[in-house]
Amino acid sequence: LRQASSAALESAYRILARRDHTCKELALKLRLKGHGRAAIDGALARCRELGYLDDAKTAMTIAGYLARSGYGPLRVRHTLGQKGLDDTVIERAMTSCGDEDTQVLSAGRVLEKKRSRLDREIDPWKRRQKAYRFLSGRGFPATVINRAIAEL
């Protein structure tokens, strides 16, 4: 049993050396490598103890990266949920998305990159529809999208 938990811990170190993971992600990867439940629990506990595994910090990092990359709060929330984080951690991380005004600015920056493609559309109604669909796919809520495309 000691050897099994040592192997699981070594695997956890190698996985965490590449990038931050949530507890759920790390447990899944260790399980896929064939480690048992007790060894996985021990490795997770040790990694938390050493500060290598912190769901709140990882959630903030991911949310900040996605928000800076031009994704809206709906996409950020969905991505964090897929990583197995609980709702309280997700809610705290959502502060990275900023308020509605910040989101409108972010949506505007993303749209500016698409400007040349959107300008090919002659019909203003169709241009607005394309912009709306694009921003919706990036996870922006309707209120933010409507404000961002008001000038199109």
C-alpha positions in Angstrom: 0.0 0.0 0.0 2.9 2.4 0.8 4.4 1.8 -2.6 1.1 2.3 -4.3 0.5 5.7 -2.7 4.1 6.7 -3.4 3.5 5.9 -7.1 0.3 7.8 -7.1 2.0 10.8 -5.5 4.8 10.7 -8.1 2.2 10.6 -10.9 0.4 13.5 -9.3 3.6 15.5 -9.2 4.3 14.9 -12.9 0.7 15.8 -13.8 0.8 19.0 -11.7 4.2 20.0 -13.1 2.6 20.6 -16.5 -0.3 22.8 -15.4 -2.7 23.4 -12.5 -5.5 20.9 -12.2 -8.7 20.8 -10.1 -9.0 18.0 -7.5 -11.5 16.2 -9.7 -9.3 16.4 -12.8 -6.3 15.1 -11.0 -8.3 12.3 -9.3 -9.6 11.3 -12.8 -6.2 11.3 -14.3 -4.7 9.2 -11.5 -7.6 6.7 -11.8 -7.0 6.4 -15.5 -3.3 5.6 -14.7 -4.6 2.7 -12.7 -4.1 3.9 -9.1 -6.5 2.8 -6.4 -8.9 5.0 -4.4 -6.8 5.0 -1.2 -3.6 5.9 -3.1 -5.4 8.7 -5.0 -7.0 10.1 -1.8 -3.5 10.1 -0.1 -1.9 11.8 -3.1 -4.6 14.4 -3.3 -4.3 15.1 0.4 -0.5 15.5 0.2 -0.7 17.8 -2.8 -3.3 20.0 -1.0 -1.1 20.0 2.1 2.0 21.1 0.0 -0.1 23.8 -1.8 0.2 22.2 -5.2 -3.5 21.6 -5.5 -5.9 24.5 -4.8 -9.3 24.5 -6.6 -10.0 28.2 -5.7 -6.6 29.4 -7.2 -7.0 27.2 -10.3 -10.6 28.5 -10.8 -9.4 32.1 -10.6 -6.5 31.4 -13.0 -8.8 29.7 -15.6 -11.6 32.4 -15.3 -9.0 35.2 -15.6 -7.4 33.6 -18.7 -10.8 33.0 -20.4 -12.0 36.5 -19.6 -8.8 38.1 -21.0 -9.1 35.9 -24.1 -12.5 37.4 -25.0 -14.9 34.9 -23.5 -18.0 35.9 -21.7 -19.3 34.9 -18.2 -21.6 32.1 -19.5 -18.7 30.3 -21.2 -16.4 30.9 -18.2 -19.0 29.4 -15.8 -19.6 26.4 -18.1 -15.9 25.7 -18.4 -15.4 25.9 -14.6 -18.4 23.6 -14.1 -16.9 21.0 -16.5 -13.7 21.0 -14.4 -15.7 19.7 -11.4 -15.6 22.8 -9.3 -18.3 23.5 -6.7 -20.7 26.4 -7.1 -19.1 28.6 -4.3 -15.6 28.3 -5.9 -17.1 29.1 -9.3 -19.0 32.2 -7.9 -15.8 33.6 -6.4 -13.9 33.0 -9.7 -16.6 34.8 -11.7 -15.4 38.1 -10.4 -12.6 37.8 -13.1 -15.3 38.5 -15.7 -15.9 42.0 -14.3 -19.1 43.9 -14.3 -21.4 44.4 -17.3 -19.5 47.4 -18.6 -16.3 45.5 -18.6 -17.9 42.7 -20.4 -19.3 45.1 -23.1 -15.7 46.4 -23.6 -14.4 42.8 -23.9 -17.1 41.9 -26.4 -16.3 45.0 -28.4 -12.6 44.1 -28.6 -13.5 40.6 -29.8 -15.9 42.1 -32.4 -13.2 44.5 -33.6 -11.1 41.5 -34.6 -14.0 40.2 -36.6 -14.7 43.7 -38.1 -13.3 43.0 -41.6 -15.3 39.8 -41.9 -18.5 41.5 -40.6 -18.1 44.5 -42.9 -18.4 42.2 -45.9 -22.0 41.7 -45.1 -23.9 44.5 -46.8 -27.3 44.1 -45.0 -27.0 45.7 -41.6 -29.6 43.3 -40.1 -27.6 40.3 -41.2 -24.4 41.9 -40.0 -25.9 42.3 -36.5 -27.3 38.8 -36.5 -23.8 37.4 -37.3 -22.2 39.5 -34.6 -24.9 38.4 -32.1 -24.4 34.7 -32.9 -20.6 35.1 -32.7 -20.7 36.8 -29.3 -23.3 34.4 -28.0 -21.0 31.5 -28.9 -18.3 33.1 -26.9 -20.5 33.1 -23.8 -21.7 36.7 -23.5 -25.3 37.3 -22.2 -27.9 39.0 -24.4 -27.8 42.3 -22.5 -24.0 42.6 -23.1 -24.3 41.6 -26.7 -27.0 44.1 -27.5 -24.9 46.9 -26.0 -21.8 45.7 -27.9 -23.5 45.5 -31.3 -25.5 48.7 -30.9 -23.1 50.6 -33.3 -23.0 47.9 -36.0 
